[in-house]
Amino acid sequence: MAKNPVDVYVGGRLKIRRTYVGMSQERLGQYVGLTFQQIQKYEKGANRIGASRLYQFARLLNVAPAYFFEGLDAQPGMENVPGLAEAPAPEIEGQPMPPEPQMTRENLELLRAFEAIRNNSLRRRVLDLVRSMALEQGPDTGTGGD
C-alpha cells in the first residue's frame, strides 16, 4: 500500500522538530514508550500517527499540535489527496506562495546557531551578511559568486 502524503508530511514535520531540539529517535521513543524503529516509521510516513500520539509529540517537543500540519496545503500534489478540502493556494502580491523549504540538518544547525545569538545588533549583521551572500549568488543558480 502506498504511503499517504499527509502521513509523510506530518512525519517529516516530526523529524524536523525532533532534530531541531536535538533529540534522538531513541530518546523520543523512550519518552512515549516506543522503539526508535517505530519513530523512524512515523517520520517516514510508513505508519500513521494517531491523534493522541501526535498530541504527546507536540507536548514533548513544545509545539502546538497544529505545527505538524503547517504548510501542508501549500505542498505540491496535495490538491489530489482524497478527503482534503480544495482551498485555493494563498498568494502574496499576486504571486503563488512557494512551498515550505525542506529543512535539512544543515538548515536546522544554522537556525539553532542563529537563535543562540543574544546580541540583537550582531543578529542583524549576520542576517544582512546571509542576505547579501544570497543576492550575490543570484536566484536559483545553486552556485556561488566564484
The first five atom37 places (N, CA, C, CB, O) and aatype in JSON, in Angstrom:
{
  "aatype": [12, 0, 11, 2, 14, 19, 3, 19, 18, 19, 7, 7, 1, 10, 11, 9, 1, 1, 16, 18, 19, 7, 12, 15, 5, 6, 1, 10, 7, 5, 18, 19, 7, 10, 16, 13, 5, 5, 9, 5, 11, 18, 6, 11, 7, 0, 2, 1, 9, 7, 0, 15, 1, 10, 18, 5, 13, 0, 1, 10, 10, 2, 19, 0, 14, 0, 18, 13, 13, 6, 7, 10, 3, 0, 5, 14, 7, 12, 6, 2, 19, 14, 7, 10, 0, 6, 0, 14, 0, 14, 6, 9, 6, 7, 5, 14, 12, 14, 14, 6, 14, 5, 12, 16, 1, 6, 2, 10, 6, 10, 10, 1, 0, 13, 6, 0, 9, 1, 2, 2, 15, 10, 1, 1, 1, 19, 10, 3, 10, 19, 1, 15, 12, 0, 10, 6, 5, 7, 14, 3, 16, 7, 16, 7, 7, 3],
  "atom_mask": [
    [1, 1, 1, 1, 1],
    [1, 1, 1, 1, 1],
    [1, 1, 1, 1, 1],
    [1, 1, 1, 1, 1],
    [1, 1, 1, 1, 1],
    [1, 1, 1, 1, 1],
    [1, 1, 1, 1, 1],
    [1, 1, 1, 1, 1],
    [1, 1, 1, 1, 1],
    [1, 1, 1, 1, 1],
    [1, 1, 1, 0, 1],
    [1, 1, 1, 0, 1],
    [1, 1, 1, 1, 1],
    [1, 1, 1, 1, 1],
    [1, 1, 1, 1, 1],
    [1, 1, 1, 1, 1],
    [1, 1, 1, 1, 1],
    [1, 1, 1, 1, 1],
    [1, 1, 1, 1, 1],
    [1, 1, 1, 1, 1],
    [1, 1, 1, 1, 1],
    [1, 1, 1, 0, 1],
    [1, 1, 1, 1, 1],
    [1, 1, 1, 1, 1],
    [1, 1, 1, 1, 1],
    [1, 1, 1, 1, 1],
    [1, 1, 1, 1, 1],
    [1, 1, 1, 1, 1],
    [1, 1, 1, 0, 1],
    [1, 1, 1, 1, 1],
    [1, 1, 1, 1, 1],
    [1, 1, 1, 1, 1],
    [1, 1, 1, 0, 1],
    [1, 1, 1, 1, 1],
    [1, 1, 1, 1, 1],
    [1, 1, 1, 1, 1],
    [1, 1, 1, 1, 1],
    [1, 1, 1, 1, 1],
    [1, 1, 1, 1, 1],
    [1, 1, 1, 1, 1],
    [1, 1, 1, 1, 1],
    [1, 1, 1, 1, 1],
    [1, 1, 1, 1, 1],
    [1, 1, 1, 1, 1],
    [1, 1, 1, 0, 1],
    [1, 1, 1, 1, 1],
    [1, 1, 1, 1, 1],
    [1, 1, 1, 1, 1],
    [1, 1, 1, 1, 1],
    [1, 1, 1, 0, 1],
    [1, 1, 1, 1, 1],
    [1, 1, 1, 1, 1],
    [1, 1, 1, 1, 1],
    [1, 1, 1, 1, 1],
    [1, 1, 1, 1, 1],
    [1, 1, 1, 1, 1],
    [1, 1, 1, 1, 1],
    [1, 1, 1, 1, 1],
    [1, 1, 1, 1, 1],
    [1, 1, 1, 1, 1],
    [1, 1, 1, 1, 1],
    [1, 1, 1, 1, 1],
    [1, 1, 1, 1, 1],
    [1, 1, 1, 1, 1],
    [1, 1, 1, 1, 1],
    [1, 1, 1, 1, 1],
    [1, 1, 1, 1, 1],
    [1, 1, 1, 1, 1],
    [1, 1, 1, 1, 1],
    [1, 1, 1, 1, 1],
    [1, 1, 1, 0, 1],
    [1, 1, 1, 1, 1],
    [1, 1, 1, 1, 1],
    [1, 1, 1, 1, 1],
    [1, 1, 1, 1, 1],
    [1, 1, 1, 1, 1],
    [1, 1, 1, 0, 1],
    [1, 1, 1, 1, 1],
    [1, 1, 1, 1, 1],
    [1, 1, 1, 1, 1],
    [1, 1, 1, 1, 1],
    [1, 1, 1, 1, 1],
    [1, 1, 1, 0, 1],
    [1, 1, 1, 1, 1],
    [1, 1, 1, 1, 1],
    [1, 1, 1, 1, 1],
    [1, 1, 1, 1, 1],
    [1, 1, 1, 1, 1],
    [1, 1, 1, 1, 1],
    [1, 1, 1, 1, 1],
    [1, 1, 1, 1, 1],
    [1, 1, 1, 1, 1],
    [1, 1, 1, 1, 1],
    [1, 1, 1, 0, 1],
    [1, 1, 1, 1, 1],
    [1, 1, 1, 1, 1],
    [1, 1, 1, 1, 1],
    [1, 1, 1, 1, 1],
    [1, 1, 1, 1, 1],
    [1, 1, 1, 1, 1],
    [1, 1, 1, 1, 1],
    [1, 1, 1, 1, 1],
    [1, 1, 1, 1, 1],
    [1, 1, 1, 1, 1],
    [1, 1, 1, 1, 1],
    [1, 1, 1, 1, 1],
    [1, 1, 1, 1, 1],
    [1, 1, 1, 1, 1],
    [1, 1, 1, 1, 1],
    [1, 1, 1, 1, 1],
    [1, 1, 1, 1, 1],
    [1, 1, 1, 1, 1],
    [1, 1, 1, 1, 1],
    [1, 1, 1, 1, 1],
    [1, 1, 1, 1, 1],
    [1, 1, 1, 1, 1],
    [1, 1, 1, 1, 1],
    [1, 1, 1, 1, 1],
    [1, 1, 1, 1, 1],
    [1, 1, 1, 1, 1],
    [1, 1, 1, 1, 1],
    [1, 1, 1, 1, 1],
    [1, 1, 1, 1, 1],
    [1, 1, 1, 1, 1],
    [1, 1, 1, 1, 1],
    [1, 1, 1, 1, 1],
    [1, 1, 1, 1, 1],
    [1, 1, 1, 1, 1],
    [1, 1, 1, 1, 1],
    [1, 1, 1, 1, 1],
    [1, 1, 1, 1, 1],
    [1, 1, 1, 1, 1],
    [1, 1, 1, 1, 1],
    [1, 1, 1, 1, 1],
    [1, 1, 1, 1, 1],
    [1, 1, 1, 1, 1],
    [1, 1, 1, 1, 1],
    [1, 1, 1, 0, 1],
    [1, 1, 1, 1, 1],
    [1, 1, 1, 1, 1],
    [1, 1, 1, 1, 1],
    [1, 1, 1, 0, 1],
    [1, 1, 1, 1, 1],
    [1, 1, 1, 0, 1],
    [1, 1, 1, 0, 1],
    [1, 1, 1, 1, 1]
  ],
  "atom_positions": [
    [[0.85, -1.18, 0.0], [0.0, 0.0, 0.0], [0.89, 1.24, 0.0], [-0.96, 0.0, 1.23], [1.88, 1.3, 0.73]],
    [[0.54, 2.23, -0.82], [1.33, 3.45, -0.94], [1.17, 4.31, 0.32], [0.91, 4.25, -2.19], [0.14, 4.28, 0.99]],
    [[2.21, 5.06, 0.6], [2.17, 5.97, 1.75], [1.22, 7.12, 1.46], [3.59, 6.51, 2.08], [1.16, 7.63, 0.34]],
    [[0.49, 7.51, 2.47], [-0.4, 8.66, 2.34], [0.46, 9.92, 2.44], [-1.51, 8.64, 3.44], [1.25, 10.05, 3.37]],
    [[0.32, 10.87, 1.49], [1.16, 12.06, 1.5], [1.0, 12.91, 2.77], [0.85, 12.91, 0.29], [1.94, 13.61, 3.17]],
    [[-0.16, 12.86, 3.39], [-0.35, 13.61, 4.64], [0.49, 12.98, 5.75], [-1.85, 13.65, 5.05], [1.12, 13.68, 6.53]],
    [[0.49, 11.65, 5.8], [1.31, 10.96, 6.81], [2.79, 11.23, 6.61], [1.04, 9.45, 6.77], [3.53, 11.4, 7.57]],
    [[3.21, 11.28, 5.35], [4.61, 11.57, 5.03], [4.95, 12.99, 5.48], [4.88, 11.4, 3.5], [6.01, 13.22, 6.07]],
    [[4.06, 13.94, 5.22], [4.3, 15.34, 5.59], [4.37, 15.49, 7.11], [3.19, 16.24, 5.02], [5.3, 16.11, 7.63]],
    [[3.39, 14.94, 7.81], [3.35, 15.04, 9.27], [4.59, 14.37, 9.88], [2.05, 14.38, 9.84], [5.18, 14.91, 10.82]],
    [[4.97, 13.23, 9.35], [6.18, 12.55, 9.83], [7.42, 13.38, 9.58], [0.0, 0.0, 0.0], [8.32, 13.42, 10.42]],
    [[7.47, 14.04, 8.44], [8.6, 14.92, 8.15], [8.68, 16.09, 9.11], [0.0, 0.0, 0.0], [9.77, 16.49, 9.53]],
    [[7.52, 16.64, 9.46], [7.49, 17.75, 10.43], [7.95, 17.25, 11.81], [6.05, 18.36, 10.52], [8.63, 17.97, 12.54]],
    [[7.57, 16.02, 12.16], [8.03, 15.43, 13.42], [9.55, 15.35, 13.43], [7.41, 14.03, 13.64], [10.19, 15.7, 14.41]],
    [[10.12, 14.88, 12.34], [11.57, 14.74, 12.23], [12.26, 16.1, 12.33], [11.95, 14.05, 10.92], [13.27, 16.25, 13.02]],
    [[11.72, 17.1, 11.64], [12.3, 18.45, 11.68], [12.34, 18.97, 13.1], [11.49, 19.41, 10.78], [13.37, 19.45, 13.56]],
    [[11.22, 18.86, 13.8], [11.16, 19.41, 15.17], [12.05, 18.62, 16.12], [9.71, 19.41, 15.68], [12.75, 19.2, 16.94]],
    [[12.03, 17.29, 16.0], [12.86, 16.45, 16.87], [14.34, 16.79, 16.66], [12.6, 14.95, 16.59], [15.09, 16.92, 17.63]],
    [[14.73, 16.92, 15.41], [16.12, 17.25, 15.09], [16.47, 18.65, 15.59], [16.37, 17.15, 13.58], [17.55, 18.87, 16.14]],
    [[15.55, 19.58, 15.4], [15.79, 20.96, 15.83], [16.06, 21.06, 17.32], [14.59, 21.83, 15.46], [16.94, 21.81, 17.75]],
    [[15.3, 20.31, 18.11], [15.5, 20.38, 19.57], [16.65, 19.49, 20.03], [14.22, 19.97, 20.29], [16.98, 19.46, 21.22]],
    [[17.27, 18.76, 19.1], [18.44, 17.96, 19.43], [18.12, 16.65, 20.12], [0.0, 0.0, 0.0], [18.91, 16.15, 20.93]],
    [[16.97, 16.08, 19.8], [16.55, 14.83, 20.43], [16.71, 13.68, 19.44], [15.09, 14.92, 20.93], [16.35, 13.81, 18.27]],
    [[17.25, 12.57, 19.9], [17.4, 11.39, 19.05], [16.06, 10.66, 18.93], [18.49, 10.45, 19.61], [15.15, 10.86, 19.74]],
    [[15.96, 9.82, 17.91], [14.77, 8.99, 17.75], [14.62, 8.07, 18.95], [14.84, 8.17, 16.45], [13.52, 7.82, 19.43]],
    [[15.74, 7.57, 19.42], [15.71, 6.67, 20.58], [15.15, 7.38, 21.82], [17.12, 6.14, 20.88], [14.32, 6.82, 22.53]],
    [[15.61, 8.6, 22.06], [15.15, 9.35, 23.24], [13.66, 9.67, 23.14], [15.95, 10.66, 23.4], [12.92, 9.5, 24.1]],
    [[13.22, 10.12, 21.97], [11.8, 10.42, 21.79], [10.98, 9.15, 22.02], [11.53, 10.98, 20.37], [9.94, 9.19, 22.68]],
    [[11.45, 8.04, 21.48], [10.75, 6.78, 21.68], [10.66, 6.4, 23.15], [0.0, 0.0, 0.0], [9.63, 5.92, 23.6]],
    [[11.75, 6.62, 23.89], [11.74, 6.31, 25.32], [10.68, 7.13, 26.06], [13.12, 6.58, 25.93], [9.99, 6.61, 26.94]],
    [[10.55, 8.39, 25.69], [9.57, 9.26, 26.36], [8.14, 8.8, 26.15], [9.71, 10.69, 25.85], [7.29, 8.99, 27.02]],
    [[7.86, 8.17, 24.99], [6.49, 7.78, 24.7], [6.29, 6.26, 24.7], [6.08, 8.34, 23.36], [5.21, 5.78, 24.36]],
    [[7.32, 5.52, 25.08], [7.19, 4.08, 25.19], [7.23, 3.34, 23.86], [0.0, 0.0, 0.0], [6.54, 2.34, 23.67]],
    [[8.05, 3.85, 22.92], [8.2, 3.22, 21.61], [9.67, 2.96, 21.31], [7.58, 4.09, 20.52], [10.55, 3.51, 21.97]],
    [[9.91, 2.12, 20.33], [11.29, 1.9, 19.89], [11.68, 2.99, 18.89], [11.45, 0.47, 19.25], [10.81, 3.66, 18.33]],
    [[12.97, 3.15, 18.67], [13.41, 4.14, 17.69], [12.95, 3.74, 16.29], [14.94, 4.31, 17.73], [12.76, 4.6, 15.42]],
    [[12.77, 2.43, 16.06], [12.29, 1.97, 14.75], [10.87, 2.47, 14.48], [12.35, 0.44, 14.67], [10.52, 2.82, 13.35]],
    [[10.06, 2.48, 15.53], [8.68, 2.98, 15.36], [8.7, 4.48, 15.08], [7.83, 2.68, 16.63], [7.92, 4.96, 14.26]],
    [[9.58, 5.2, 15.74], [9.71, 6.64, 15.47], [10.14, 6.83, 14.02], [10.74, 7.31, 16.45], [9.63, 7.72, 13.33]],
    [[11.08, 6.02, 13.54], [11.51, 6.08, 12.13], [10.33, 5.88, 11.19], [12.59, 5.03, 11.85], [10.19, 6.61, 10.21]],
    [[9.5, 4.91, 11.48], [8.34, 4.63, 10.63], [7.39, 5.82, 10.6], [7.6, 3.37, 11.11], [6.84, 6.16, 9.55]],
    [[7.18, 6.45, 11.76], [6.35, 7.65, 11.81], [6.97, 8.75, 10.96], [6.17, 8.14, 13.26], [6.28, 9.39, 10.17]],
    [[8.27, 8.98, 11.12], [8.94, 10.08, 10.43], [8.97, 9.89, 8.92], [10.36, 10.23, 10.95], [8.99, 10.86, 8.17]],
    [[8.97, 8.65, 8.47], [8.98, 8.37, 7.02], [7.57, 8.3, 6.45], [9.71, 7.05, 6.75], [7.39, 8.2, 5.24]],
    [[6.56, 8.37, 7.32], [5.19, 8.29, 6.85], [4.73, 6.88, 6.56], [0.0, 0.0, 0.0], [3.66, 6.68, 5.98]],
    [[5.53, 5.89, 6.96], [5.15, 4.5, 6.74], [4.0, 4.11, 7.66], [6.35, 3.57, 6.97], [3.16, 3.29, 7.29]],
    [[3.95, 4.7, 8.85], [2.87, 4.47, 9.81], [2.2, 5.8, 10.13], [3.41, 3.79, 11.11], [2.86, 6.83, 10.27]],
    [[0.91, 5.75, 10.23], [0.12, 6.93, 10.56], [0.21, 7.21, 12.06], [-1.36, 6.75, 10.13], [0.16, 6.29, 12.87]],
    [[0.34, 8.49, 12.4], [0.4, 8.89, 13.8], [-1.01, 9.21, 14.27], [1.35, 10.12, 14.01], [-1.68, 10.08, 13.71]],
    [[-1.46, 8.51, 15.3], [-2.79, 8.76, 15.87], [-2.84, 10.09, 16.59], [0.0, 0.0, 0.0], [-1.81, 10.65, 16.95]],
    [[-4.04, 10.6, 16.8], [-4.23, 11.91, 17.4], [-3.63, 12.01, 18.8], [-5.71, 12.24, 17.46], [-2.98, 13.0, 19.13]],
    [[-3.82, 10.99, 19.63], [-3.29, 11.05, 21.0], [-1.77, 11.01, 20.99], [-3.85, 9.89, 21.85], [-1.12, 11.69, 21.79]],
    [[-1.19, 10.22, 20.09], [0.27, 10.15, 19.98], [0.82, 11.48, 19.44], [0.69, 8.96, 19.05], [1.85, 11.96, 19.91]],
    [[0.14, 12.06, 18.47], [0.57, 13.35, 17.92], [0.54, 14.42, 19.01], [-0.34, 13.75, 16.73], [1.41, 15.28, 19.07]],
    [[-0.48, 14.36, 19.85], [-0.57, 15.31, 20.96], [0.6, 15.11, 21.93], [-1.92, 15.14, 21.71], [1.18, 16.09, 22.42]],
    [[0.96, 13.87, 22.2], [2.13, 13.57, 23.04], [3.39, 14.19, 22.45], [2.31, 12.03, 23.21], [4.16, 14.85, 23.14]],
    [[3.59, 13.97, 21.15], [4.77, 14.52, 20.49], [4.78, 16.04, 20.57], [4.82, 14.08, 19.02], [5.82, 16.64, 20.83]],
    [[3.63, 16.65, 20.36], [3.55, 18.11, 20.42], [3.96, 18.62, 21.8], [2.12, 18.6, 20.08], [4.71, 19.59, 21.92]],
    [[3.47, 17.96, 22.84], [3.81, 18.37, 24.22], [5.3, 18.2, 24.49], [3.0, 17.57, 25.25], [5.94, 19.09, 25.05]],
    [[5.85, 17.05, 24.1], [7.27, 16.77, 24.35], [8.19, 17.71, 23.58], [7.58, 15.33, 23.98], [9.26, 18.08, 24.06]],
    [[7.77, 18.09, 22.37], [8.61, 18.91, 21.5], [8.26, 20.4, 21.6], [8.48, 18.44, 20.05], [8.8, 21.22, 20.87]],
    [[7.34, 20.73, 22.52], [6.99, 22.11, 22.83], [6.46, 22.88, 21.62], [8.2, 22.82, 23.39], [6.89, 24.0, 21.34]],
    [[5.52, 22.26, 20.92], [4.82, 22.92, 19.81], [3.33, 22.63, 19.95], [5.37, 22.44, 18.42], [2.93, 21.69, 20.65]],
    [[2.52, 23.42, 19.28], [1.09, 23.15, 19.21], [0.88, 21.97, 18.25], [0.27, 24.42, 18.75], [1.65, 21.82, 17.3]],
    [[-0.14, 21.16, 18.46], [-0.4, 20.05, 17.53], [-0.54, 20.53, 16.08], [-1.66, 19.31, 17.94], [-0.2, 19.8, 15.15]],
    [[-1.03, 21.72, 15.89], [-1.19, 22.27, 14.53], [0.15, 22.42, 13.81], [-1.91, 23.62, 14.59], [0.18, 22.47, 12.58]],
    [[1.24, 22.5, 14.56], [2.58, 22.63, 13.96], [2.81, 21.55, 12.9], [3.67, 22.55, 15.04], [3.4, 21.81, 11.86]],
    [[2.34, 20.34, 13.17], [2.62, 19.22, 12.29], [1.9, 19.32, 10.94], [2.23, 17.93, 12.97], [2.24, 18.61, 9.99]],
    [[0.92, 20.22, 10.86], [0.16, 20.4, 9.63], [0.44, 21.73, 8.93], [-1.32, 20.29, 9.92], [-0.04, 21.97, 7.82]],
    [[1.22, 22.61, 9.58], [1.5, 23.92, 9.0], [2.18, 23.76, 7.64], [2.39, 24.76, 9.94], [3.16, 23.03, 7.5]],
    [[1.64, 24.45, 6.65], [2.21, 24.41, 5.31], [1.76, 23.23, 4.46], [0.0, 0.0, 0.0], [2.15, 23.13, 3.3]],
    [[0.96, 22.37, 5.01], [0.53, 21.17, 4.29], [-0.2, 21.5, 3.0], [-0.36, 20.31, 5.18], [0.08, 20.93, 1.95]],
    [[-1.14, 22.43, 3.07], [-1.95, 22.76, 1.89], [-1.12, 23.36, 0.77], [-3.04, 23.72, 2.27], [-1.52, 23.28, -0.4]],
    [[0.02, 23.96, 1.08], [0.85, 24.6, 0.06], [1.79, 23.63, -0.64], [1.65, 25.71, 0.68], [2.48, 24.01, -1.58]],
    [[1.82, 22.39, -0.2], [2.73, 21.4, -0.78], [2.23, 20.93, -2.14], [2.9, 20.21, 0.16], [1.03, 20.69, -2.31]],
    [[3.13, 20.8, -3.11], [2.73, 20.3, -4.43], [2.13, 18.91, -4.32], [3.94, 20.29, -5.39], [2.61, 18.08, -3.54]],
    [[1.09, 18.66, -5.08], [0.46, 17.34, -5.11], [-0.64, 17.15, -4.09], [0.0, 0.0, 0.0], [-1.36, 16.16, -4.15]],
    [[-0.79, 18.07, -3.16], [-1.82, 17.91, -2.13], [-3.22, 18.14, -2.67], [-1.55, 18.86, -0.98], [-4.2, 17.74, -2.05]],
    [[-3.33, 18.79, -3.83], [-4.65, 19.06, -4.38], [-5.38, 17.79, -4.8], [-4.52, 19.99, -5.57], [-6.6, 17.81, -4.95]],
    [[-4.66, 16.69, -5.0], [-5.28, 15.44, -5.44], [-5.43, 14.41, -4.33], [-4.48, 14.85, -6.54], [-5.8, 13.27, -4.61]],
    [[-5.17, 14.78, -3.1], [-5.29, 13.83, -1.99], [-6.76, 13.73, -1.6], [-4.42, 14.27, -0.77], [-7.37, 14.73, -1.22]],
    [[-7.33, 12.53, -1.69], [-8.74, 12.36, -1.33], [-9.01, 12.79, 0.11], [-9.17, 10.91, -1.53], [-8.22, 12.51, 1.02]],
    [[-10.14, 13.46, 0.3], [-10.54, 13.84, 1.65], [-10.04, 15.2, 2.1], [0.0, 0.0, 0.0], [-10.45, 15.67, 3.15]],
    [[-9.16, 15.84, 1.33], [-8.7, 17.16, 1.71], [-9.53, 18.2, 0.98], [-7.19, 17.35, 1.39], [-9.83, 18.06, -0.21]],
    [[-9.91, 19.24, 1.7], [-10.66, 20.33, 1.07], [-9.78, 21.0, 0.02], [-11.14, 21.36, 2.13], [-8.57, 21.13, 0.2]],
    [[-10.39, 21.42, -1.04], [-9.65, 22.06, -2.12], [-9.71, 23.57, -1.96], [-10.19, 21.64, -3.49], [-10.47, 24.25, -2.65]],
    [[-8.91, 24.1, -1.05], [-8.84, 25.54, -0.85], [-7.87, 26.13, -1.86], [-8.42, 25.89, 0.6], [-6.87, 25.48, -2.2]],
    [[-8.13, 27.35, -2.34], [-7.19, 27.95, -3.27], [-5.86, 28.23, -2.58], [-7.76, 29.24, -3.86], [-5.82, 28.55, -1.39]],
    [[-4.79, 28.11, -3.35], [-3.46, 28.38, -2.8], [-3.35, 29.86, -2.44], [-2.34, 27.97, -3.81], [-3.78, 30.71, -3.22]],
    [[-2.77, 30.17, -1.27], [-2.63, 31.58, -0.89], [-1.65, 32.28, -1.83], [-2.15, 31.7, 0.56], [-0.76, 31.66, -2.41]],
    [[-1.84, 33.58, -1.97], [-0.97, 34.38, -2.82], [-0.42, 35.56, -2.04], [-1.71, 34.86, -4.07], [-1.06, 36.06, -1.11]],
    [[0.76, 35.98, -2.42], [1.37, 37.17, -1.86], [1.61, 38.12, -3.01], [2.7, 36.85, -1.08], [2.39, 37.82, -3.91]],
    [[0.94, 39.26, -2.99], [1.09, 40.27, -4.04], [0.93, 39.65, -5.43], [2.46, 40.95, -3.94], [1.71, 39.93, -6.34]],
    [[-0.11, 38.81, -5.59], [-0.41, 38.23, -6.89], [0.45, 37.06, -7.29], [0.0, 0.0, 0.0], [0.24, 36.48, -8.35]],
    [[1.43, 36.69, -6.47], [2.32, 35.57, -6.78], [1.94, 34.38, -5.9], [3.82, 35.96, -6.57], [1.65, 34.56, -4.72]],
    [[1.93, 33.16, -6.47], [1.64, 31.99, -5.62], [2.69, 31.85, -4.52], [1.58, 30.7, -6.46], [3.87, 32.13, -4.73]],
    [[2.23, 31.43, -3.37], [3.14, 31.23, -2.24], [4.01, 30.01, -2.52], [2.36, 31.06, -0.9], [3.5, 28.96, -2.88]],
    [[5.33, 30.14, -2.36], [6.2, 28.99, -2.61], [5.99, 27.92, -1.55], [7.69, 29.42, -2.64], [5.56, 28.22, -0.44]],
    [[6.28, 26.66, -1.89], [6.16, 25.6, -0.89], [7.16, 25.81, 0.24], [6.36, 24.21, -1.53], [8.18, 26.49, 0.07]],
    [[6.86, 25.22, 1.38], [7.76, 25.34, 2.52], [9.12, 24.73, 2.17], [7.16, 24.65, 3.78], [9.18, 23.65, 1.58]],
    [[10.2, 25.42, 2.54], [11.52, 24.86, 2.22], [11.78, 23.57, 2.98], [12.62, 25.88, 2.55], [11.28, 23.38, 4.09]],
    [[12.54, 22.69, 2.37], [12.92, 21.45, 3.03], [13.96, 21.77, 4.1], [13.46, 20.42, 2.02], [14.94, 22.46, 3.83]],
    [[13.75, 21.27, 5.29], [14.66, 21.55, 6.38], [15.69, 20.42, 6.47], [13.89, 21.7, 7.73], [15.4, 19.31, 6.9]],
    [[16.89, 20.75, 6.05], [17.99, 19.8, 6.15], [18.64, 19.95, 7.52], [19.03, 20.02, 5.01], [18.36, 20.9, 8.24]],
    [[19.49, 19.02, 7.86], [20.23, 19.1, 9.12], [21.05, 20.4, 9.16], [21.15, 17.86, 9.3], [21.14, 21.05, 10.2]],
    [[21.64, 20.75, 8.02], [22.45, 21.97, 7.95], [21.58, 23.22, 8.19], [23.15, 22.07, 6.58], [22.01, 24.14, 8.89]],
    [[20.38, 23.25, 7.61], [19.47, 24.38, 7.84], [19.11, 24.5, 9.32], [18.2, 24.22, 6.99], [19.1, 25.59, 9.88]],
    [[18.83, 23.36, 9.93], [18.46, 23.36, 11.34], [19.63, 23.82, 12.22], [18.0, 21.98, 11.78], [19.43, 24.56, 13.18]],
    [[20.84, 23.38, 11.88], [22.01, 23.8, 12.65], [22.22, 25.3, 12.53], [23.27, 23.05, 12.18], [22.55, 25.97, 13.51]],
    [[22.03, 25.84, 11.32], [22.17, 27.28, 11.1], [21.12, 28.04, 11.91], [22.04, 27.62, 9.61], [21.44, 29.05, 12.54]],
    [[19.89, 27.58, 11.89], [18.82, 28.23, 12.64], [19.1, 28.19, 14.14], [17.48, 27.56, 12.34], [18.93, 29.19, 14.84]],
    [[19.53, 27.03, 14.63], [19.86, 26.9, 16.06], [20.96, 27.87, 16.47], [20.3, 25.47, 16.37], [20.85, 28.56, 17.48]],
    [[22.03, 27.92, 15.66], [23.15, 28.81, 15.97], [22.7, 30.27, 15.93], [24.31, 28.58, 14.98], [23.09, 31.07, 16.78]],
    [[21.89, 30.61, 14.94], [21.4, 31.99, 14.82], [20.56, 32.37, 16.04], [20.57, 32.17, 13.52], [20.72, 33.46, 16.6]],
    [[19.68, 31.47, 16.45], [18.83, 31.76, 17.61], [19.63, 31.87, 18.91], [17.77, 30.69, 17.74], [19.16, 32.47, 19.88]],
    [[20.83, 31.3, 18.94], [21.66, 31.36, 20.14], [22.36, 32.72, 20.27], [22.7, 30.25, 20.11], [22.89, 33.03, 21.34]],
    [[22.37, 33.52, 19.21], [22.99, 34.85, 19.27], [22.05, 35.78, 20.03], [23.29, 35.4, 17.83], [20.93, 36.04, 19.58]],
    [[22.49, 36.27, 21.15], [21.64, 37.09, 22.02], [21.72, 38.59, 21.68], [22.02, 36.88, 23.47], [20.79, 39.34, 21.95]],
    [[22.83, 39.01, 21.09], [23.03, 40.41, 20.77], [22.24, 40.76, 19.5], [24.56, 40.72, 20.58], [22.53, 40.24, 18.42]],
    [[21.23, 41.64, 19.64], [20.36, 41.98, 18.51], [21.12, 42.62, 17.36], [19.26, 42.9, 18.97], [20.82, 42.35, 16.19]],
    [[22.09, 43.45, 17.66], [22.88, 44.1, 16.61], [23.67, 43.05, 15.82], [23.82, 45.15, 17.22], [23.75, 43.11, 14.59]],
    [[24.25, 42.12, 16.53], [25.02, 41.06, 15.88], [24.11, 40.17, 15.04], [25.76, 40.23, 16.93], [24.47, 39.77, 13.94]],
    [[22.92, 39.86, 15.57], [21.96, 39.05, 14.81], [21.61, 39.75, 13.5], [20.68, 38.8, 15.64], [21.55, 39.11, 12.45]],
    [[21.38, 41.05, 13.56], [21.03, 41.82, 12.36], [22.17, 41.77, 11.35], [20.7, 43.28, 12.74], [21.93, 41.63, 10.15]],
    [[23.41, 41.88, 11.82], [24.57, 41.86, 10.92], [24.71, 40.48, 10.26], [25.85, 42.22, 11.69], [25.04, 40.39, 9.08]],
    [[24.47, 39.42, 11.03], [24.54, 38.07, 10.46], [23.46, 37.91, 9.38], [24.36, 36.99, 11.57], [23.73, 37.38, 8.3]],
    [[22.26, 38.38, 9.68], [21.16, 38.28, 8.72], [21.49, 39.08, 7.45], [19.85, 38.79, 9.35], [21.27, 38.59, 6.34]],
    [[22.01, 40.29, 7.61], [22.4, 41.1, 6.46], [23.48, 40.4, 5.63], [22.91, 42.48, 6.92], [23.44, 40.43, 4.4]],
    [[24.45, 39.78, 6.3], [25.51, 39.06, 5.6], [24.94, 37.92, 4.76], [26.53, 38.51, 6.6], [25.3, 37.77, 3.6]],
    [[24.07, 37.12, 5.36], [23.49, 35.97, 4.64], [22.64, 36.46, 3.47], [22.65, 35.1, 5.6], [22.69, 35.88, 2.39]],
    [[21.85, 37.51, 3.69], [21.05, 38.05, 2.58], [21.93, 38.53, 1.44], [20.17, 39.2, 3.08], [21.65, 38.25, 0.28]],
    [[23.0, 39.25, 1.77], [23.88, 39.77, 0.71], [24.57, 38.62, -0.04], [24.94, 40.72, 1.3], [24.76, 38.69, -1.25]],
    [[24.92, 37.56, 0.67], [25.52, 36.4, 0.02], [24.52, 35.73, -0.93], [26.02, 35.38, 1.07], [24.89, 35.3, -2.02]],
    [[23.26, 35.64, -0.51], [22.23, 35.03, -1.35], [21.98, 35.88, -2.59], [20.92, 34.85, -0.56], [21.8, 35.35, -3.69]],
    [[21.97, 37.2, -2.44], [21.76, 38.09, -3.59], [22.93, 38.02, -4.56], [21.57, 39.54, -3.11], [22.74, 38.06, -5.78]],
    [[24.13, 37.91, -4.02], [25.32, 37.82, -4.86], [25.3, 36.56, -5.71], [26.58, 37.85, -4.01], [25.74, 36.55, -6.86]],
    [[24.78, 35.49, -5.12], [24.71, 34.2, -5.82], [23.71, 34.27, -6.96], [24.32, 33.08, -4.84], [23.92, 33.64, -8.0]],
    [[22.65, 35.0, -6.79], [21.61, 35.06, -7.82], [20.54, 34.04, -7.53], [0.0, 0.0, 0.0], [20.75, 33.11, -6.75]],
    [[19.37, 34.2, -8.15], [18.24, 33.3, -7.87], [18.43, 31.92, -8.47], [16.94, 33.9, -8.39], [18.74, 31.78, -9.66]],
    [[18.25, 30.91, -7.63], [18.2, 29.5, -8.07], [19.35, 29.05, -8.96], [16.93, 29.26, -8.79], [19.15, 28.2, -9.84]],
    [[20.54, 29.6, -8.76], [21.66, 29.16, -9.6], [22.36, 27.97, -8.99], [22.65, 30.29, -9.81], [22.94, 27.14, -9.7]],
    [[22.32, 27.88, -7.65], [22.97, 26.76, -6.99], [24.48, 26.9, -6.92], [0.0, 0.0, 0.0], [25.16, 26.0, -6.44]],
    [[24.99, 28.01, -7.41], [26.43, 28.23, -7.37], [26.74, 29.56, -6.73], [27.02, 28.17, -8.78], [25.9, 30.47, -6.71]],
    [[27.91, 29.68, -6.21], [28.32, 30.91, -5.58], [28.84, 31.9, -6.6], [0.0, 0.0, 0.0], [28.81, 31.64, -7.8]],
    [[29.31, 33.04, -6.12], [29.82, 34.08, -6.99], [31.29, 33.9, -7.3], [0.0, 0.0, 0.0], [31.98, 34.88, -7.57]],
    [[31.8, 32.66, -7.27], [33.21, 32.4, -7.52], [33.59, 32.64, -8.95], [33.56, 31.0, -7.15], [34.75, 32.46, -9.32]]
  ]
}
